[in-house]
Amino acid sequence: MSTWGTAKARTVLRALLKAGWTIKREAAGSHKILSLTGWPDYVFAFHEGTEIGPAMLARIAKHTGLKPSDLQVFPAAKKTKRQPASQFSTLNFPCHSSNTATH
């Protein structure tokens, strides 16, 4: 069984950048050429929202030195609860009344 799960491409790229990789240049579309001293350049060719599976994560790790623990640093964003509408009822907004003069 693989030690890799799945991760969004933006999370993988963020982990690579935190590990010291830099974006050397951006090619056409989603292709980014990453560079790190002592390693050959790596072409990261994923759109940010793409889900990367275990086999591809293992392949990326082979070429970049990425470890599964590098991805654990970035927990999934938590959804925030919306404020109830009553929260906004105390705000003072100008209201239109039938008693006001029209222009």
Biopython code that builds the backbone (N, CA, C, O; Angstrom):
import numpy as np
from Bio.PDB.StructureBuilder import StructureBuilder

atoms = [
    (1, "MET", "N", (0.835, -1.182, 0.000)),
    (1, "MET", "CA", (0.000, 0.000, 0.000)),
    (1, "MET", "C", (0.882, 1.248, 0.000)),
    (1, "MET", "O", (1.923, 1.282, 0.657)),
    (2, "SER", "N", (0.467, 2.254, -0.728)),
    (2, "SER", "CA", (1.230, 3.492, -0.859)),
    (2, "SER", "C", (1.131, 4.340, 0.406)),
    (2, "SER", "O", (0.101, 4.348, 1.080)),
    (3, "THR", "N", (2.196, 5.043, 0.716)),
    (3, "THR", "CA", (2.171, 5.957, 1.856)),
    (3, "THR", "C", (1.585, 7.302, 1.453)),
    (3, "THR", "O", (1.405, 8.190, 2.286)),
    (4, "TRP", "N", (1.291, 7.439, 0.168)),
    (4, "TRP", "CA", (0.747, 8.690, -0.353)),
    (4, "TRP", "C", (-0.763, 8.624, -0.413)),
    (4, "TRP", "O", (-1.329, 7.580, -0.740)),
    (5, "GLY", "N", (-1.413, 9.714, -0.105)),
    (5, "GLY", "CA", (-2.848, 9.834, -0.282)),
    (5, "GLY", "C", (-3.103, 10.601, -1.564)),
    (5, "GLY", "O", (-2.493, 10.319, -2.595)),
    (6, "THR", "N", (-3.994, 11.562, -1.503)),
    (6, "THR", "CA", (-4.221, 12.466, -2.616)),
    (6, "THR", "C", (-4.063, 13.888, -2.111)),
    (6, "THR", "O", (-4.192, 14.151, -0.916)),
    (7, "ALA", "N", (-3.785, 14.798, -3.022)),
    (7, "ALA", "CA", (-3.622, 16.199, -2.636)),
    (7, "ALA", "C", (-3.923, 17.082, -3.835)),
    (7, "ALA", "O", (-3.713, 16.683, -4.980)),
    (8, "LYS", "N", (-4.409, 18.266, -3.568)),
    (8, "LYS", "CA", (-4.626, 19.250, -4.625)),
    (8, "LYS", "C", (-3.266, 19.741, -5.105)),
    (8, "LYS", "O", (-2.308, 19.821, -4.335)),
    (9, "ALA", "N", (-3.202, 20.065, -6.381)),
    (9, "ALA", "CA", (-1.944, 20.532, -6.970)),
    (9, "ALA", "C", (-1.432, 21.776, -6.272)),
    (9, "ALA", "O", (-0.223, 21.931, -6.100)),
    (10, "ARG", "N", (-2.332, 22.673, -5.862)),
    (10, "ARG", "CA", (-1.879, 23.902, -5.184)),
    (10, "ARG", "C", (-1.173, 23.565, -3.874)),
    (10, "ARG", "O", (-0.216, 24.241, -3.495)),
    (11, "THR", "N", (-1.640, 22.518, -3.175)),
    (11, "THR", "CA", (-1.015, 22.102, -1.919)),
    (11, "THR", "C", (0.367, 21.514, -2.181)),
    (11, "THR", "O", (1.312, 21.780, -1.439)),
    (12, "VAL", "N", (0.482, 20.714, -3.236)),
    (12, "VAL", "CA", (1.773, 20.104, -3.587)),
    (12, "VAL", "C", (2.769, 21.197, -3.976)),
    (12, "VAL", "O", (3.916, 21.184, -3.528)),
    (13, "LEU", "N", (2.330, 22.140, -4.807)),
    (13, "LEU", "CA", (3.222, 23.229, -5.215)),
    (13, "LEU", "C", (3.653, 24.054, -4.010)),
    (13, "LEU", "O", (4.821, 24.429, -3.903)),
    (14, "ARG", "N", (2.729, 24.339, -3.111)),
    (14, "ARG", "CA", (3.061, 25.102, -1.903)),
    (14, "ARG", "C", (4.096, 24.357, -1.062)),
    (14, "ARG", "O", (5.011, 24.973, -0.516)),
    (15, "ALA", "N", (3.952, 23.029, -0.954)),
    (15, "ALA", "CA", (4.909, 22.221, -0.195)),
    (15, "ALA", "C", (6.283, 22.240, -0.854)),
    (15, "ALA", "O", (7.303, 22.320, -0.168)),
    (16, "LEU", "N", (6.312, 22.167, -2.188)),
    (16, "LEU", "CA", (7.600, 22.216, -2.902)),
    (16, "LEU", "C", (8.277, 23.571, -2.703)),
    (16, "LEU", "O", (9.488, 23.641, -2.493)),
    (17, "LEU", "N", (7.495, 24.639, -2.771)),
    (17, "LEU", "CA", (8.070, 25.975, -2.568)),
    (17, "LEU", "C", (8.593, 26.132, -1.145)),
    (17, "LEU", "O", (9.641, 26.738, -0.926)),
    (18, "LYS", "N", (7.863, 25.587, -0.189)),
    (18, "LYS", "CA", (8.310, 25.663, 1.201)),
    (18, "LYS", "C", (9.582, 24.838, 1.409)),
    (18, "LYS", "O", (10.404, 25.169, 2.263)),
    (19, "ALA", "N", (9.745, 23.760, 0.628)),
    (19, "ALA", "CA", (10.938, 22.909, 0.731)),
    (19, "ALA", "C", (12.150, 23.525, 0.047)),
    (19, "ALA", "O", (13.238, 22.950, 0.081)),
    (20, "GLY", "N", (11.976, 24.693, -0.576)),
    (20, "GLY", "CA", (13.118, 25.387, -1.165)),
    (20, "GLY", "C", (13.100, 25.488, -2.675)),
    (20, "GLY", "O", (13.935, 26.187, -3.250)),
    (21, "TRP", "N", (12.163, 24.805, -3.343)),
    (21, "TRP", "CA", (12.053, 24.915, -4.787)),
    (21, "TRP", "C", (11.561, 26.311, -5.128)),
    (21, "TRP", "O", (10.778, 26.898, -4.382)),
    (22, "THR", "N", (12.016, 26.839, -6.246)),
    (22, "THR", "CA", (11.561, 28.150, -6.712)),
    (22, "THR", "C", (11.016, 28.003, -8.129)),
    (22, "THR", "O", (11.411, 27.102, -8.870)),
    (23, "ILE", "N", (10.116, 28.889, -8.488)),
    (23, "ILE", "CA", (9.589, 28.884, -9.846)),
    (23, "ILE", "C", (10.589, 29.631, -10.716)),
    (23, "ILE", "O", (10.730, 30.851, -10.631)),
    (24, "LYS", "N", (11.271, 28.876, -11.544)),
    (24, "LYS", "CA", (12.289, 29.438, -12.427)),
    (24, "LYS", "C", (11.623, 30.231, -13.547)),
    (24, "LYS", "O", (12.048, 31.339, -13.875)),
    (25, "ARG", "N", (10.584, 29.657, -14.124)),
    (25, "ARG", "CA", (9.775, 30.359, -15.121)),
    (25, "ARG", "C", (8.470, 29.616, -15.302)),
    (25, "ARG", "O", (8.347, 28.443, -14.948)),
    (26, "GLU", "N", (7.502, 30.314, -15.856)),
    (26, "GLU", "CA", (6.210, 29.714, -16.155)),
    (26, "GLU", "C", (6.078, 29.597, -17.658)),
    (26, "GLU", "O", (6.176, 30.588, -18.381)),
    (27, "ALA", "N", (5.855, 28.391, -18.120)),
    (27, "ALA", "CA", (5.682, 28.144, -19.550)),
    (27, "ALA", "C", (4.196, 28.268, -19.883)),
    (27, "ALA", "O", (3.405, 28.728, -19.060)),
    (28, "ALA", "N", (3.834, 27.864, -21.063)),
    (28, "ALA", "CA", (2.445, 27.975, -21.511)),
    (28, "ALA", "C", (1.496, 27.211, -20.594)),
    (28, "ALA", "O", (1.823, 26.131, -20.103)),
    (29, "GLY", "N", (0.325, 27.782, -20.374)),
    (29, "GLY", "CA", (-0.708, 27.106, -19.586)),
    (29, "GLY", "C", (-0.320, 26.933, -18.132)),
    (29, "GLY", "O", (0.099, 27.881, -17.468)),
    (30, "SER", "N", (-0.466, 25.715, -17.649)),
    (30, "SER", "CA", (-0.241, 25.442, -16.232)),
    (30, "SER", "C", (1.186, 24.985, -15.926)),
    (30, "SER", "O", (1.489, 24.670, -14.775)),
    (31, "HIS", "N", (2.053, 24.942, -16.909)),
    (31, "HIS", "CA", (3.414, 24.432, -16.718)),
    (31, "HIS", "C", (4.293, 25.449, -15.980)),
    (31, "HIS", "O", (4.400, 26.613, -16.366)),
    (32, "LYS", "N", (4.915, 24.960, -14.905)),
    (32, "LYS", "CA", (5.866, 25.776, -14.143)),
    (32, "LYS", "C", (7.170, 24.989, -14.070)),
    (32, "LYS", "O", (7.169, 23.798, -13.761)),
    (33, "ILE", "N", (8.271, 25.656, -14.355)),
    (33, "ILE", "CA", (9.572, 25.007, -14.254)),
    (33, "ILE", "C", (10.134, 25.377, -12.885)),
    (33, "ILE", "O", (10.367, 26.549, -12.588)),
    (34, "LEU", "N", (10.346, 24.351, -12.055)),
    (34, "LEU", "CA", (10.840, 24.557, -10.697)),
    (34, "LEU", "C", (12.330, 24.262, -10.649)),
    (34, "LEU", "O", (12.837, 23.411, -11.380)),
    (35, "SER", "N", (13.016, 24.974, -9.781)),
    (35, "SER", "CA", (14.464, 24.837, -9.682)),
    (35, "SER", "C", (14.879, 24.756, -8.211)),
    (35, "SER", "O", (14.325, 25.447, -7.356)),
    (36, "LEU", "N", (15.856, 23.904, -7.937)),
    (36, "LEU", "CA", (16.449, 23.790, -6.609)),
    (36, "LEU", "C", (17.901, 23.381, -6.795)),
    (36, "LEU", "O", (18.192, 22.434, -7.526)),
    (37, "THR", "N", (18.802, 24.077, -6.147)),
    (37, "THR", "CA", (20.228, 23.777, -6.261)),
    (37, "THR", "C", (20.485, 22.318, -5.895)),
    (37, "THR", "O", (20.021, 21.832, -4.863)),
    (38, "GLY", "N", (21.228, 21.630, -6.754)),
    (38, "GLY", "CA", (21.568, 20.234, -6.500)),
    (38, "GLY", "C", (20.589, 19.247, -7.113)),
    (38, "GLY", "O", (20.823, 18.039, -7.067)),
    (39, "TRP", "N", (19.495, 19.740, -7.686)),
    (39, "TRP", "CA", (18.483, 18.897, -8.323)),
    (39, "TRP", "C", (18.287, 19.378, -9.761)),
    (39, "TRP", "O", (18.427, 20.568, -10.043)),
    (40, "PRO", "N", (17.961, 18.449, -10.674)),
    (40, "PRO", "CA", (17.605, 18.907, -12.020)),
    (40, "PRO", "C", (16.265, 19.647, -11.974)),
    (40, "PRO", "O", (15.430, 19.378, -11.110)),
    (41, "ASP", "N", (16.067, 20.576, -12.908)),
    (41, "ASP", "CA", (14.796, 21.303, -12.973)),
    (41, "ASP", "C", (13.639, 20.316, -13.095)),
    (41, "ASP", "O", (13.780, 19.243, -13.681)),
    (42, "TYR", "N", (12.496, 20.697, -12.533)),
    (42, "TYR", "CA", (11.315, 19.843, -12.584)),
    (42, "TYR", "C", (10.155, 20.639, -13.182)),
    (42, "TYR", "O", (9.890, 21.769, -12.772)),
    (43, "VAL", "N", (9.468, 20.040, -14.153)),
    (43, "VAL", "CA", (8.309, 20.688, -14.770)),
    (43, "VAL", "C", (7.070, 20.254, -14.006)),
    (43, "VAL", "O", (6.705, 19.079, -14.011)),
    (44, "PHE", "N", (6.434, 21.203, -13.354)),
    (44, "PHE", "CA", (5.197, 20.963, -12.609)),
    (44, "PHE", "C", (4.054, 21.385, -13.519)),
    (44, "PHE", "O", (3.863, 22.576, -13.765)),
    (45, "ALA", "N", (3.298, 20.423, -14.017)),
    (45, "ALA", "CA", (2.311, 20.696, -15.068)),
    (45, "ALA", "C", (0.893, 20.357, -14.629)),
    (45, "ALA", "O", (0.231, 19.528, -15.253)),
    (46, "PHE", "N", (0.424, 20.990, -13.560)),
    (46, "PHE", "CA", (-0.920, 20.731, -13.056)),
    (46, "PHE", "C", (-1.644, 22.047, -12.828)),
    (46, "PHE", "O", (-1.037, 23.031, -12.406)),
    (47, "HIS", "N", (-2.933, 22.066, -13.104)),
    (47, "HIS", "CA", (-3.761, 23.210, -12.739)),
    (47, "HIS", "C", (-3.959, 23.171, -11.230)),
    (47, "HIS", "O", (-3.964, 22.091, -10.638)),
    (48, "GLU", "N", (-4.121, 24.316, -10.606)),
    (48, "GLU", "CA", (-4.182, 24.410, -9.146)),
    (48, "GLU", "C", (-5.220, 23.506, -8.500)),
    (48, "GLU", "O", (-4.957, 22.918, -7.451)),
    (49, "GLY", "N", (-6.376, 23.387, -9.098)),
    (49, "GLY", "CA", (-7.455, 22.613, -8.487)),
    (49, "GLY", "C", (-7.414, 21.128, -8.778)),
    (49, "GLY", "O", (-8.260, 20.384, -8.281)),
    (50, "THR", "N", (-6.457, 20.676, -9.566)),
    (50, "THR", "CA", (-6.367, 19.267, -9.934)),
    (50, "THR", "C", (-6.016, 18.409, -8.722)),
    (50, "THR", "O", (-5.114, 18.744, -7.954)),
    (51, "GLU", "N", (-6.732, 17.307, -8.560)),
    (51, "GLU", "CA", (-6.436, 16.350, -7.492)),
    (51, "GLU", "C", (-5.366, 15.390, -8.011)),
    (51, "GLU", "O", (-5.550, 14.744, -9.042)),
    (52, "ILE", "N", (-4.256, 15.302, -7.293)),
    (52, "ILE", "CA", (-3.150, 14.434, -7.693)),
    (52, "ILE", "C", (-3.211, 13.166, -6.842)),
    (52, "ILE", "O", (-3.261, 13.231, -5.614)),
    (53, "GLY", "N", (-3.205, 12.020, -7.506)),
    (53, "GLY", "CA", (-3.325, 10.734, -6.823)),
    (53, "GLY", "C", (-2.007, 10.213, -6.292)),
    (53, "GLY", "O", (-0.956, 10.814, -6.517)),
    (54, "PRO", "N", (-2.063, 9.080, -5.576)),
    (54, "PRO", "CA", (-0.878, 8.520, -4.927)),
    (54, "PRO", "C", (0.260, 8.165, -5.879)),
    (54, "PRO", "O", (1.424, 8.414, -5.568)),
    (55, "ALA", "N", (-0.063, 7.587, -7.029)),
    (55, "ALA", "CA", (1.002, 7.190, -7.962)),
    (55, "ALA", "C", (1.757, 8.410, -8.485)),
    (55, "ALA", "O", (2.985, 8.395, -8.567)),
    (56, "MET", "N", (1.027, 9.459, -8.836)),
    (56, "MET", "CA", (1.680, 10.668, -9.346)),
    (56, "MET", "C", (2.431, 11.396, -8.237)),
    (56, "MET", "O", (3.495, 11.961, -8.488)),
    (57, "LEU", "N", (1.903, 11.392, -7.029)),
    (57, "LEU", "CA", (2.622, 12.009, -5.904)),
    (57, "LEU", "C", (3.947, 11.287, -5.659)),
    (57, "LEU", "O", (4.964, 11.926, -5.391)),
    (58, "ALA", "N", (3.933, 9.961, -5.752)),
    (58, "ALA", "CA", (5.176, 9.191, -5.579)),
    (58, "ALA", "C", (6.176, 9.535, -6.682)),
    (58, "ALA", "O", (7.379, 9.622, -6.440)),
    (59, "ARG", "N", (5.667, 9.726, -7.872)),
    (59, "ARG", "CA", (6.536, 10.088, -9.001)),
    (59, "ARG", "C", (7.129, 11.487, -8.824)),
    (59, "ARG", "O", (8.308, 11.709, -9.098)),
    (60, "ILE", "N", (6.300, 12.427, -8.364)),
    (60, "ILE", "CA", (6.789, 13.789, -8.082)),
    (60, "ILE", "C", (7.865, 13.717, -6.999)),
    (60, "ILE", "O", (8.900, 14.376, -7.097)),
    (61, "ALA", "N", (7.611, 12.913, -5.968)),
    (61, "ALA", "CA", (8.566, 12.781, -4.858)),
    (61, "ALA", "C", (9.905, 12.228, -5.338)),
    (61, "ALA", "O", (10.959, 12.646, -4.859)),
    (62, "LYS", "N", (9.865, 11.307, -6.264)),
    (62, "LYS", "CA", (11.094, 10.709, -6.795)),
    (62, "LYS", "C", (11.974, 11.767, -7.456)),
    (62, "LYS", "O", (13.201, 11.700, -7.379)),
    (63, "HIS", "N", (11.340, 12.742, -8.106)),
    (63, "HIS", "CA", (12.088, 13.770, -8.832)),
    (63, "HIS", "C", (12.386, 15.025, -8.008)),
    (63, "HIS", "O", (13.232, 15.833, -8.392)),
    (64, "THR", "N", (11.694, 15.189, -6.877)),
    (64, "THR", "CA", (11.845, 16.438, -6.115)),
    (64, "THR", "C", (12.271, 16.243, -4.664)),
    (64, "THR", "O", (12.668, 17.204, -4.004)),
    (65, "GLY", "N", (12.195, 15.016, -4.163)),
    (65, "GLY", "CA", (12.526, 14.790, -2.758)),
    (65, "GLY", "C", (11.375, 15.069, -1.817)),
    (65, "GLY", "O", (11.561, 15.077, -0.600)),
    (66, "LEU", "N", (10.194, 15.297, -2.353)),
    (66, "LEU", "CA", (9.012, 15.564, -1.530)),
    (66, "LEU", "C", (8.694, 14.342, -0.671)),
    (66, "LEU", "O", (8.822, 13.205, -1.124)),
    (67, "LYS", "N", (8.277, 14.587, 0.575)),
    (67, "LYS", "CA", (7.907, 13.507, 1.484)),
    (67, "LYS", "C", (6.431, 13.651, 1.860)),
    (67, "LYS", "O", (5.900, 14.761, 1.842)),
    (68, "PRO", "N", (5.761, 12.544, 2.201)),
    (68, "PRO", "CA", (4.357, 12.648, 2.613)),
    (68, "PRO", "C", (4.154, 13.629, 3.767)),
    (68, "PRO", "O", (3.132, 14.311, 3.828)),
    (69, "SER", "N", (5.107, 13.701, 4.669)),
    (69, "SER", "CA", (4.988, 14.621, 5.810)),
    (69, "SER", "C", (5.016, 16.084, 5.372)),
    (69, "SER", "O", (4.510, 16.949, 6.086)),
    (70, "ASP", "N", (5.605, 16.376, 4.200)),
    (70, "ASP", "CA", (5.619, 17.753, 3.696)),
    (70, "ASP", "C", (4.210, 18.246, 3.383)),
    (70, "ASP", "O", (3.930, 19.441, 3.476)),
    (71, "LEU", "N", (3.330, 17.327, 3.013)),
    (71, "LEU", "CA", (1.959, 17.715, 2.676)),
    (71, "LEU", "C", (1.085, 17.846, 3.912)),
    (71, "LEU", "O", (0.030, 18.479, 3.852)),
    (72, "GLN", "N", (1.494, 17.268, 5.021)),
    (72, "GLN", "CA", (0.697, 17.330, 6.248)),
    (72, "GLN", "C", (0.760, 18.706, 6.902)),
    (72, "GLN", "O", (-0.040, 19.013, 7.787)),
    (73, "VAL", "N", (1.698, 19.525, 6.473)),
    (73, "VAL", "CA", (1.872, 20.859, 7.038)),
    (73, "VAL", "C", (0.717, 21.773, 6.666)),
    (73, "VAL", "O", (0.445, 22.755, 7.357)),
    (74, "PHE", "N", (0.037, 21.447, 5.568)),
    (74, "PHE", "CA", (-1.023, 22.313, 5.059)),
    (74, "PHE", "C", (-2.375, 21.646, 5.242)),
    (74, "PHE", "O", (-2.832, 20.938, 4.345)),
    (75, "PRO", "N", (-3.039, 21.856, 6.395)),
    (75, "PRO", "CA", (-4.354, 21.254, 6.582)),
    (75, "PRO", "C", (-5.367, 21.880, 5.631)),
    (75, "PRO", "O", (-5.188, 23.005, 5.163)),
    (76, "ALA", "N", (-6.416, 21.146, 5.359)),
    (76, "ALA", "CA", (-7.470, 21.657, 4.479)),
    (76, "ALA", "C", (-8.113, 22.879, 5.118)),
    (76, "ALA", "O", (-8.265, 22.948, 6.338)),
    (77, "ALA", "N", (-8.480, 23.823, 4.301)),
    (77, "ALA", "CA", (-9.121, 25.042, 4.799)),
    (77, "ALA", "C", (-10.481, 24.700, 5.381)),
    (77, "ALA", "O", (-11.244, 23.928, 4.800)),
    (78, "LYS", "N", (-10.773, 25.282, 6.529)),
    (78, "LYS", "CA", (-12.064, 25.043, 7.167)),
    (78, "LYS", "C", (-13.080, 26.047, 6.646)),
    (78, "LYS", "O", (-12.774, 27.221, 6.439)),
    (79, "LYS", "N", (-14.280, 25.563, 6.441)),
    (79, "LYS", "CA", (-15.349, 26.461, 6.014)),
    (79, "LYS", "C", (-15.848, 27.229, 7.224)),
    (79, "LYS", "O", (-16.018, 26.668, 8.306)),
    (80, "THR", "N", (-16.078, 28.509, 7.029)),
    (80, "THR", "CA", (-16.584, 29.327, 8.121)),
    (80, "THR", "C", (-18.092, 29.391, 8.034)),
    (80, "THR", "O", (-18.670, 29.341, 6.948)),
    (81, "LYS", "N", (-18.720, 29.500, 9.186)),
    (81, "LYS", "CA", (-20.171, 29.604, 9.223)),
    (81, "LYS", "C", (-20.590, 31.013, 8.843)),
    (81, "LYS", "O", (-19.943, 31.997, 9.204)),
    (82, "ARG", "N", (-21.674, 31.081, 8.115)),
    (82, "ARG", "CA", (-22.209, 32.395, 7.764)),
    (82, "ARG", "C", (-22.928, 32.972, 8.963)),
    (82, "ARG", "O", (-23.524, 32.238, 9.752)),
    (83, "GLN", "N", (-22.875, 34.273, 9.099)),
    (83, "GLN", "CA", (-23.565, 34.949, 10.179)),
    (83, "GLN", "C", (-25.062, 34.947, 9.901)),
    (83, "GLN", "O", (-25.478, 35.101, 8.753)),
    (84, "PRO", "N", (-25.872, 34.776, 10.932)),
    (84, "PRO", "CA", (-27.314, 34.818, 10.713)),
    (84, "PRO", "C", (-27.746, 36.215, 10.271)),
    (84, "PRO", "O", (-27.092, 37.207, 10.595)),
    (85, "ALA", "N", (-28.828, 36.284, 9.543)),
    (85, "ALA", "CA", (-29.322, 37.560, 9.024)),
    (85, "ALA", "C", (-29.638, 38.544, 10.136)),
    (85, "ALA", "O", (-29.492, 39.753, 9.953)),
    (86, "SER", "N", (-30.070, 38.043, 11.289)),
    (86, "SER", "CA", (-30.405, 38.929, 12.401)),
    (86, "SER", "C", (-29.189, 39.718, 12.876)),
    (86, "SER", "O", (-29.337, 40.781, 13.479)),
    (87, "GLN", "N", (-28.010, 39.216, 12.613)),
    (87, "GLN", "CA", (-26.773, 39.891, 12.980)),
    (87, "GLN", "C", (-26.677, 41.257, 12.308)),
    (87, "GLN", "O", (-26.103, 42.189, 12.872)),
    (88, "PHE", "N", (-27.233, 41.376, 11.113)),
    (88, "PHE", "CA", (-27.115, 42.589, 10.333)),
    (88, "PHE", "C", (-28.283, 43.538, 10.519)),
    (88, "PHE", "O", (-28.261, 44.644, 9.979)),
    (89, "SER", "N", (-29.287, 43.147, 11.255)),
    (89, "SER", "CA", (-30.473, 43.989, 11.391)),
    (89, "SER", "C", (-30.202, 45.245, 12.209)),
    (89, "SER", "O", (-30.989, 46.189, 12.148)),
    (90, "THR", "N", (-29.120, 45.285, 12.968)),
    (90, "THR", "CA", (-28.822, 46.457, 13.791)),
    (90, "THR", "C", (-28.025, 47.517, 13.037)),
    (90, "THR", "O", (-27.784, 48.599, 13.572)),
    (91, "LEU", "N", (-27.612, 47.224, 11.805)),
    (91, "LEU", "CA", (-26.862, 48.205, 11.035)),
    (91, "LEU", "C", (-27.776, 49.335, 10.590)),
    (91, "LEU", "O", (-28.945, 49.112, 10.274)),
    (92, "ASN", "N", (-27.244, 50.537, 10.566)),
    (92, "ASN", "CA", (-28.042, 51.700, 10.194)),
    (92, "ASN", "C", (-27.850, 52.022, 8.723)),
    (92, "ASN", "O", (-26.900, 52.709, 8.348)),
    (93, "PHE", "N", (-28.734, 51.536, 7.910)),
    (93, "PHE", "CA", (-28.722, 51.842, 6.497)),
    (93, "PHE", "C", (-29.871, 52.793, 6.218)),
    (93, "PHE", "O", (-30.937, 52.660, 6.819)),
    (94, "PRO", "N", (-29.677, 53.763, 5.307)),
    (94, "PRO", "CA", (-30.799, 54.633, 4.975)),
    (94, "PRO", "C", (-31.906, 53.788, 4.345)),
    (94, "PRO", "O", (-31.663, 52.962, 3.466)),
    (95, "CYS", "N", (-33.099, 54.017, 4.812)),
    (95, "CYS", "CA", (-34.209, 53.254, 4.260)),
    (95, "CYS", "C", (-35.167, 54.209, 3.555)),
    (95, "CYS", "O", (-35.247, 55.400, 3.855)),
    (96, "HIS", "N", (-35.860, 53.643, 2.636)),
    (96, "HIS", "CA", (-36.813, 54.448, 1.875)),
    (96, "HIS", "C", (-38.191, 54.268, 2.463)),
    (96, "HIS", "O", (-38.639, 53.148, 2.706)),
    (97, "SER", "N", (-38.835, 55.346, 2.681)),
    (97, "SER", "CA", (-40.170, 55.319, 3.264)),
    (97, "SER", "C", (-41.131, 56.010, 2.312)),
    (97, "SER", "O", (-40.735, 56.855, 1.508)),
    (98, "SER", "N", (-42.368, 55.647, 2.412)),
    (98, "SER", "CA", (-43.371, 56.301, 1.569)),
    (98, "SER", "C", (-43.606, 57.746, 1.996)),
    (98, "SER", "O", (-44.199, 58.515, 1.240)),
    (99, "ASN", "N", (-43.154, 58.134, 3.195)),
    (99, "ASN", "CA", (-43.347, 59.471, 3.689)),
    (99, "ASN", "C", (-42.280, 60.458, 3.208)),
    (99, "ASN", "O", (-42.436, 61.666, 3.385)),
    (100, "THR", "N", (-41.206, 59.962, 2.607)),
    (100, "THR", "CA", (-40.145, 60.863, 2.167)),
    (100, "THR", "C", (-40.469, 61.453, 0.817)),
    (100, "THR", "O", (-41.168, 60.843, 0.009)),
    (101, "ALA", "N", (-39.964, 62.624, 0.583)),
    (101, "ALA", "CA", (-40.197, 63.316, -0.700)),
    (101, "ALA", "C", (-39.449, 62.622, -1.817)),
    (101, "ALA", "O", (-38.343, 62.120, -1.613)),
    (102, "THR", "N", (-40.035, 62.591, -2.974)),
    (102, "THR", "CA", (-39.364, 62.006, -4.122)),
    (102, "THR", "C", (-38.683, 63.091, -4.921)),
    (102, "THR", "O", (-39.077, 64.255, -4.857)),
    (103, "HIS", "N", (-37.677, 62.724, -5.664)),
    (103, "HIS", "CA", (-36.901, 63.701, -6.441)),
    (103, "HIS", "C", (-37.483, 63.899, -7.772)),
    (103, "HIS", "O", (-36.962, 64.685, -8.563)),
]
sb = StructureBuilder()
sb.init_structure("model")
sb.init_model(0)
sb.init_chain("A")
sb.init_seg("    ")
for serial, (resi, resn, name, xyz) in enumerate(atoms, 1):
    if name == "N":
        sb.init_residue(resn, " ", resi, " ")
    sb.init_atom(name, np.array(xyz, "f"), 0.0, 1.0, " ", f" {name:<3s}", serial, name[0])
structure = sb.get_structure()
